[in-house]
Amino acid sequence: MNATLVASVLALTFAVLATECAVISSRCICLKNYEGATIPAAYVKTIVRLPAGSHCRDEQVIVYFNKGKMLCVSPVAPWVKTLEEVIKARNSTSTSTPAAATAIIN
């Protein structure tokens, strides 16, 4: 075999492997999902739902806790949707302007 051909094949193989590693590193954040008991809303700061896409073929739900930790949870667990609604309602009411402040502003 020609040395140039061998070098070209090795370079091509290295390029493919390097690309594959880059793709793997940008894939799913959640490699394993928690499917246990309900997480109390008092411990949760926010929930992020990432749809499936080119980065990951699976939908992902990530719970961020008040103390800075995060946990991937099953997007199909029955309690996850309820927890999302509770957190969304809590966050929307906590960011709205209180009636007393509205009266002072007006």
C-alpha positions in Angstrom: 0.0 0.0 0.0 1.1 3.5 -0.7 2.2 5.5 2.3 0.2 8.5 1.2 -2.9 6.4 1.0 -2.3 4.9 4.5 -1.8 8.5 5.9 -5.0 9.7 4.2 -7.0 6.8 5.6 -5.7 7.4 9.1 -6.4 11.1 8.8 -9.9 10.4 7.6 -10.5 7.9 10.4 -9.2 10.4 13.0 -11.5 13.1 11.6 -14.5 10.8 11.8 -13.7 9.8 15.4 -13.1 13.4 16.4 -16.5 14.4 14.9 -18.2 11.6 16.6 -16.8 12.6 20.0 -17.9 16.2 19.4 -21.4 15.0 18.6 -21.5 12.8 21.7 -20.5 15.6 24.0 -23.3 17.8 22.7 -26.0 15.1 23.2 -28.5 14.5 26.0 -27.9 16.2 29.3 -30.0 13.5 31.0 -28.4 10.1 30.8 -30.6 8.6 33.6 -34.0 9.9 34.8 -35.4 9.8 38.3 -38.8 8.1 38.4 -39.3 7.8 42.1 -41.7 9.5 44.5 -42.9 13.1 43.9 -40.5 15.9 44.7 -42.0 18.5 47.0 -42.5 21.8 45.2 -41.0 23.7 48.2 -37.6 22.3 47.3 -37.8 23.2 43.6 -36.6 26.5 42.1 -37.5 25.8 38.5 -38.2 23.1 36.0 -36.8 23.1 32.4 -38.4 20.9 29.7 -36.1 20.4 26.7 -37.8 19.0 23.6 -36.3 16.2 21.5 -34.2 17.5 18.7 -30.9 17.1 16.9 -29.0 17.3 20.2 -31.0 14.5 21.8 -33.6 12.2 20.5 -35.4 12.1 23.9 -37.4 14.8 25.6 -35.7 15.8 28.9 -37.0 17.4 32.0 -34.5 18.9 34.5 -35.5 20.0 38.0 -33.3 22.7 39.6 -33.4 22.8 43.3 -33.3 25.8 45.7 -29.8 24.7 46.9 -28.3 24.7 43.4 -28.5 21.0 42.5 -30.2 19.6 39.5 -32.0 16.3 38.8 -33.2 14.8 35.5 -36.7 13.4 35.9 -38.9 11.2 33.7 -40.9 13.4 31.3 -43.7 10.8 31.4 -44.0 10.4 35.2 -47.5 11.4 36.2 -46.4 13.8 38.9 -43.9 15.8 36.7 -46.6 17.7 34.8 -48.4 18.5 38.1 -45.1 19.8 39.6 -44.5 21.9 36.5 -47.9 23.5 36.8 -47.4 24.2 40.5 -43.9 25.8 39.9 -45.2 27.8 37.0 -48.1 29.2 39.0 -45.8 29.9 42.0 -43.3 31.7 39.8 -45.9 33.7 37.9 -47.5 35.0 41.2 -44.2 35.7 42.8 -43.0 37.9 39.8 -46.3 39.8 39.5 -46.6 43.2 41.1 -48.6 43.1 44.3 -51.9 45.0 44.5 -50.5 47.5 47.1 -47.6 48.3 44.9 -49.9 48.8 41.9 -52.0 51.2 43.9 -48.9 53.3 44.9 -47.6 53.3 41.3 -51.0 54.5 39.9 
